[in-house]
Amino acid sequence: MSPLYRMTAPAAVHELAGLVGALLSGAAGPARLNTPPASRLPAGPTGLGTAAARLFTQRTAVSPAAPPSAGRATGPATNASAGSSPNASAGSSATAKADAPARPRLYCPPAVRDDPALGEVVDERLVAWAEEIGIYPGQLDKVRSAGFGRLMMLAHPETDDPDRLLAAARCALAEWAVDDHYVDGEVEEARHDLLGRRLAIAHSVIDQAQLPARYAPQLERVVRQDPVAMALRSALTGLHDHATTTQVRRLRHELAIMFVAYGQEGVWHTTGRRPPVWEYLTHRHENSFVPCMVLVDAVAGYEVPMAEFSDPRVRRAFNLAGTATVLMNDLYSMGKEDPTDFSLPMLIAAEEECSMEVAVERSVEIHDELMHTFEAEAAALSTTGSPELRRFLAGTWAWVGGNREWHAGSARYNDANAA
């Protein structure tokens, strides 16, 4: 299910809603991506399960290029131990720890800035574009209430230009329309037996198919009858006004990967198969927020050199962040939907035969492991990379924080329990 429909689904009433509400109510990570002293850099590759957080025992802040907007946070990050008295005894601290209930907490930075007026401008223009293109017919109120313009405002704090933010928002909404129209059947009937054909035709506008002159008009007629394909074409065409050819090519590549994941999901639907957790995590690696995040530098108005962007170490770190963001979306959906719906916690509960509460906690552990590893590896890459790469990695960190703020601040799934 796409973020739009997770966003606008009815509020959950099951007991997990409160747990997830508390989970998403605050950020536990530093506001800025930090880098360790050179003497503490890892000697070799790091990986999931490593003690990545130890690299940041002594932090030295790396300040990314200052964004132009004035309404953003500039204070230092607060450590997990902040607020504890320096005179507290070890015994009392241990007692407090023993008495405190164990609750998961997402490791994620806060948003860098929040400019509601800017988000509203982008939202209104995005809804007008969706109406013009023809996606989400009769459901534009859901598009408006989802606040994708707000998401882009939060996730791209380096620009106040509504045109640049709108270009990114159009790409995002077109991407999610593929899911909602073709895969989940939220907008029209999902024909999973035809999913491969529909994805192939949609991909023909992402990487323009070059047919012989006799047959090209037939493909064009089919494309023009499909609002999703037209949305993808319009979004990518508009992106060229704000991004280089290389940056647009990057996005085209990420969309092709996402389409592979949609095909995988179609198999699960047609066969009634429940994937094991490892396969679902592979799916989330391919079906994540990466197509949105890959525009971090384009929206901000600079470009990471292709040699660095394509470096396997950079690719790995970037994908770690992308997977973490979409797993956070899975956790968010637990507060909106019935606990039996398709998500990482549900699959963990079924595979490990544990309670949903335990499954949520284990999902948080997976998310946090990805985030800690991304933080460590991105910080190490920042010490040796170009200024553009450092800025891109810091921008990715800011994107993750804006994404969390959008989910937590726009959810409204626990309004019934609010004081």
C-alpha positions in Angstrom: 0.0 0.0 0.0 1.3 3.4 -1.0 2.0 6.2 1.6 -1.1 8.0 0.4 -3.5 5.3 1.4 -1.6 4.5 4.6 -1.9 8.2 5.3 -5.7 8.4 4.7 -6.8 5.0 6.0 -9.3 5.0 8.9 -7.8 5.4 12.4 -6.9 2.2 14.1 -8.6 1.2 17.3 -6.4 -1.7 18.3 -4.0 -1.4 21.2 -1.0 -1.1 18.9 -2.1 2.3 17.8 -1.0 3.8 21.1 2.4 2.0 20.9 3.1 3.2 17.4 1.8 6.7 18.3 4.4 6.9 21.0 7.0 5.4 18.8 6.7 8.1 16.2 6.1 11.0 18.5 9.8 11.9 18.9 13.2 11.6 17.2 16.1 10.0 18.9 18.9 10.9 16.5 21.0 14.0 16.2 19.7 16.9 14.0 22.8 16.8 11.8 24.9 14.1 10.3 28.1 14.0 12.3 31.6 12.7 11.5 34.0 10.9 13.8 37.6 12.1 14.3 39.9 10.6 11.6 41.6 8.4 14.1 38.3 6.7 14.8 37.4 5.9 11.3 36.8 2.2 10.5 39.8 0.4 9.0 37.6 -1.7 6.7 34.1 -2.1 5.5 31.3 -1.9 8.2 28.1 -3.8 8.0 24.8 -4.5 9.6 25.1 -5.7 13.2 28.4 -3.8 13.8 28.7 -1.5 16.7 28.3 1.5 14.4 27.2 3.9 17.1 30.5 3.6 18.9 32.0 5.7 16.2 30.1 8.6 17.6 31.1 8.6 21.3 32.9 11.8 20.6 31.1 13.8 17.9 32.5 16.5 15.7 29.8 18.3 13.9 29.9 18.7 10.1 27.8 21.6 9.0 26.2 21.2 5.6 25.6 24.2 3.4 23.2 26.5 5.2 19.7 26.3 3.6 18.1 29.6 2.8 14.9 29.3 4.9 14.9 31.0 8.3 12.4 28.8 10.1 14.6 25.7 10.7 16.1 24.2 13.8 19.7 25.2 14.5 20.2 23.9 18.0 22.5 20.9 18.8 21.2 17.4 19.0 20.2 16.2 22.5 21.9 13.0 23.7 19.7 10.2 25.0 21.1 10.9 28.5 20.4 14.6 28.4 18.5 15.9 31.4 19.9 13.4 33.9 21.5 14.9 36.9 25.3 14.8 37.1 25.0 14.0 40.8 22.7 11.0 40.4 24.2 7.9 41.9 24.8 4.8 39.9 22.5 2.9 42.1 19.5 5.2 41.6 20.2 5.2 37.8 20.2 1.4 37.7 16.9 1.4 39.7 15.3 3.8 37.4 16.4 1.7 34.4 14.9 -1.4 36.0 11.6 0.2 36.8 11.2 1.9 33.4 9.1 0.0 30.9 11.0 -1.2 27.8 9.6 0.7 24.9 11.0 0.9 21.4 12.1 4.2 20.0 13.0 5.0 16.4 16.5 6.3 15.9 15.9 9.1 13.5 16.8 12.8 13.3 14.2 15.6 13.7 13.2 17.7 10.7 15.5 20.5 9.9 12.7 23.0 9.1 9.0 23.3 9.0 7.3 25.9 6.8 3.6 25.0 6.7 2.8 27.9 4.3 5.3 26.7 1.7 4.0 23.1 2.1 0.5 24.3 1.4 1.5 26.1 -1.7 3.1 23.0 -3.1 0.1 20.8 -2.1 -2.4 23.0 -3.9 -0.3 23.1 -7.1 0.2 19.3 -6.8 -3.5 18.6 -6.5 -4.2 20.8 -9.6 -1.6 18.9 -11.6 -3.1 15.5 -10.5 -6.5 16.7 -11.6 -5.1 17.9 -15.0 -3.3 14.6 -15.6 -6.2 12.4 -14.4 -4.7 10.3 -11.6 -6.8 9.7 -8.5 -10.1 10.7 -10.1 -12.7 11.6 -7.5 -10.1 11.2 -4.8 -8.2 14.4 -4.9 -9.3 15.3 -1.4 -7.2 12.3 -0.3 -4.2 13.6 -2.2 -4.7 17.0 -0.6 -5.0 15.7 2.9 -2.0 13.4 2.5 0.2 16.5 2.3 2.8 15.4 -0.2 3.8 19.1 -0.6 4.4 19.2 3.1 6.5 16.1 2.8 8.7 17.7 0.1 9.0 20.9 2.1 10.1 18.9 5.2 12.4 16.6 3.3 14.2 19.1 1.1 15.2 21.9 3.5 17.9 23.3 1.3 15.4 25.1 -1.0 12.4 27.4 -0.5 11.6 27.4 -4.2 8.1 26.0 -4.7 8.8 25.1 -8.3 11.6 22.8 -7.3 9.6 21.2 -4.5 6.7 20.8 -6.9 8.9 19.0 -9.4 9.9 16.5 -6.7 6.3 16.2 -5.5 5.0 15.4 -9.0 7.6 12.6 -9.4 6.6 11.2 -6.0 2.9 11.2 -6.7 3.3 9.7 -10.1 5.4 6.9 -8.5 2.8 6.2 -5.9 0.0 6.3 -8.5 1.6 3.2 -10.1 1.1 1.4 -6.8 -2.4 2.7 -6.1 -3.7 2.2 -9.7 -1.9 -1.0 -10.7 -0.9 -3.0 -7.6 -3.1 -2.3 -4.6 -6.4 -1.5 -6.5 -7.0 1.6 -4.3 -8.1 3.7 -7.3 -9.1 1.2 -9.9 -9.4 -2.6 -10.0 -6.1 -4.3 -9.6 -5.5 -6.8 -12.3 -2.5 -8.7 -11.1 -2.7 -11.0 -14.1 -2.0 -7.9 -16.2 0.5 -6.2 -13.9 3.5 -7.1 -15.9 2.0 -5.7 -19.1 1.0 -2.5 -17.4 4.3 -2.0 -15.8 6.1 -2.6 -19.1 4.0 0.0 -20.9 4.5 2.5 -18.1 8.2 1.8 -18.2 8.2 2.6 -21.9 7.7 6.3 -21.0 10.3 6.2 -18.2 12.9 4.9 -20.6 11.3 5.9 -23.9 10.7 3.0 -26.1 12.0 3.5 -29.6 9.6 1.6 -31.9 9.7 1.5 -35.7 7.6 4.2 -37.3 4.8 1.8 -38.2 4.2 0.7 -34.6 5.1 3.8 -32.5 1.6 5.4 -32.9 -0.1 2.3 -31.4 2.0 2.4 -28.3 1.4 6.2 -28.0 -2.4 5.7 -28.1 -2.2 3.2 -25.2 0.1 5.5 -23.2 -2.3 8.5 -23.7 -5.2 6.4 -22.4 -3.4 5.6 -19.2 -3.2 8.5 -16.7 -0.5 6.8 -14.7 1.8 6.6 -17.7 1.0 10.2 -18.6 1.7 11.3 -15.0 5.2 9.6 -15.2 5.9 11.3 -18.5 4.8 14.7 -17.3 6.7 14.5 -14.0 9.9 13.4 -15.7 9.6 16.1 -18.4 9.1 18.8 -15.8 12.0 17.5 -13.7 14.3 18.4 -16.6 13.7 22.1 -15.8 15.5 21.7 -12.4 17.8 18.7 -12.8 20.6 17.6 -15.1 20.2 14.8 -17.6 22.3 12.7 -15.3 20.1 13.3 -12.3 17.0 12.5 -14.3 18.7 9.3 -15.6 19.3 8.3 -12.0 15.6 8.6 -11.2 14.7 6.6 -14.3 17.0 3.8 -13.0 15.5 3.8 -9.6 12.0 3.6 -11.0 12.9 0.6 -13.0 14.1 -1.1 -9.8 10.8 -0.2 -8.1 8.9 -1.7 -11.0 10.7 -5.0 -10.4 9.5 -4.9 -6.8 5.9 -4.2 -7.9 6.1 -7.3 -10.1 7.3 -9.3 -7.1 4.4 -8.1 -5.1 2.1 -9.1 -7.9 3.3 -12.7 -7.6 2.4 -12.7 -3.9 -1.1 -11.5 -4.7 -1.7 -13.9 -7.5 -0.3 -17.0 -5.6 -1.6 -16.0 -2.1 2.0 -16.5 -0.9 3.2 -14.9 2.3 6.9 -14.0 1.8 9.5 -14.8 4.5 10.9 -11.8 6.3 14.2 -11.9 4.3 12.4 -11.7 1.0 10.2 -8.9 2.2 13.2 -7.0 3.3 14.7 -7.5 -0.2 11.4 -6.2 -1.6 11.6 -3.1 0.7 15.2 -2.5 -0.5 13.7 -2.2 -4.0 10.4 -0.7 -3.1 11.4 2.2 -0.9 11.6 6.0 -0.8 14.9 5.9 -2.8 13.3 7.3 -6.0 12.3 10.3 -3.9 15.5 10.6 -2.0 17.7 10.4 -5.2 16.6 14.0 -6.0 18.2 15.5 -2.9 20.9 17.3 -4.8 18.7 18.1 -7.9 16.1 19.9 -5.7 18.9 21.7 -3.8 20.5 22.9 -7.1 23.8 21.0 -7.2 25.0 17.6 -8.4 27.0 14.9 -6.8 29.7 13.7 -9.3 28.6 10.4 -10.9 31.8 8.6 -10.0 31.0 9.2 -6.3 27.3 8.6 -6.6 28.0 5.3 -8.3 30.6 4.2 -5.7 29.4 1.0 -4.1 30.1 2.4 -0.7 27.9 5.4 -1.4 25.3 3.3 -3.0 25.2 1.0 0.1 24.9 3.8 2.6 22.2 5.6 0.5 20.2 2.4 0.2 20.4 1.7 3.9 18.7 5.0 4.5 16.1 4.3 1.9 15.2 0.9 3.4 15.0 2.4 6.9 12.6 5.1 5.7 10.2 2.7 4.2 10.3 0.3 7.2 9.4 3.3 9.3 6.4 3.7 6.9 5.5 0.1 7.7 5.6 0.9 11.4 3.5 4.0 10.8 0.8 1.9 9.0 0.4 -0.3 12.1 -1.3 2.7 13.7 -3.6 3.2 10.8 -4.6 -0.3 9.8 -5.6 -3.7 11.3 -2.6 -5.5 12.7 -3.1 -8.4 10.2 -2.4 -6.2 7.2 0.7 -6.8 5.1 3.8 -5.2 6.8 7.1 -6.1 8.4 5.7 -6.4 11.9 2.9 -8.7 10.6 5.4 -11.0 8.8 7.7 -11.1 11.8 4.8 -12.0 14.1 3.8 -14.9 11.7 7.3 -16.2 11.1 8.5 -16.0 14.7 5.2 -16.8 16.3 5.4 -13.8 18.6 2.9 -11.1 19.6 2.4 -8.1 17.5 3.8 -5.9 20.2 7.0 -7.9 20.1 7.0 -7.9 16.3 6.8 -4.1 16.4 9.8 -3.9 18.8 11.8 -6.2 16.5 10.9 -4.1 13.5 12.2 -1.0 15.3 15.4 -2.9 16.1 15.8 -3.6 12.3 15.1 0.0 11.4 17.5 1.3 14.0 20.3 -1.1 12.9 20.0 0.3 9.4 20.0 3.9 10.6 23.0 3.5 12.9 24.9 1.8 10.1 24.0 4.5 7.6 25.0 7.2 10.0 28.4 5.6 10.6 29.2 4.8 7.0 27.9 8.2 5.7 30.0 10.0 8.3 33.1 8.0 7.2 32.4 8.8 3.5 32.0 12.4 4.3 35.6 12.7 5.6 37.1 11.7 2.3 34.5 12.6 -0.3 33.9 15.8 -2.3 32.0 18.8 -0.8 29.1 17.7 -3.0 29.1 14.2 -1.6 29.2 15.6 2.0 26.3 17.8 1.2 24.4 15.0 -0.4 24.8 12.7 2.6 23.8 15.4 5.0 20.8 16.1 2.7 19.9 12.4 2.9 20.0 12.6 6.7 17.7 15.7 6.5 15.4 13.8 4.1 15.0 11.0 6.6 14.2 13.4 9.4 11.6 15.3 7.3 10.0 12.0 6.3 9.6 11.0 9.9 8.1 14.4 10.8 5.6 14.1 7.9 4.5 10.6 9.1 4.3 11.6 12.8 2.8 15.0 12.3 0.3 14.3 9.6 -0.9 10.9 10.7 -3.8 11.8 13.0 -4.2 8.1 13.7 -4.3 8.6 17.5 -6.6 11.6 17.6 -9.2 9.4 19.4 -6.6 8.9 22.2 -5.4 12.5 22.3 -5.9 14.4 25.5 
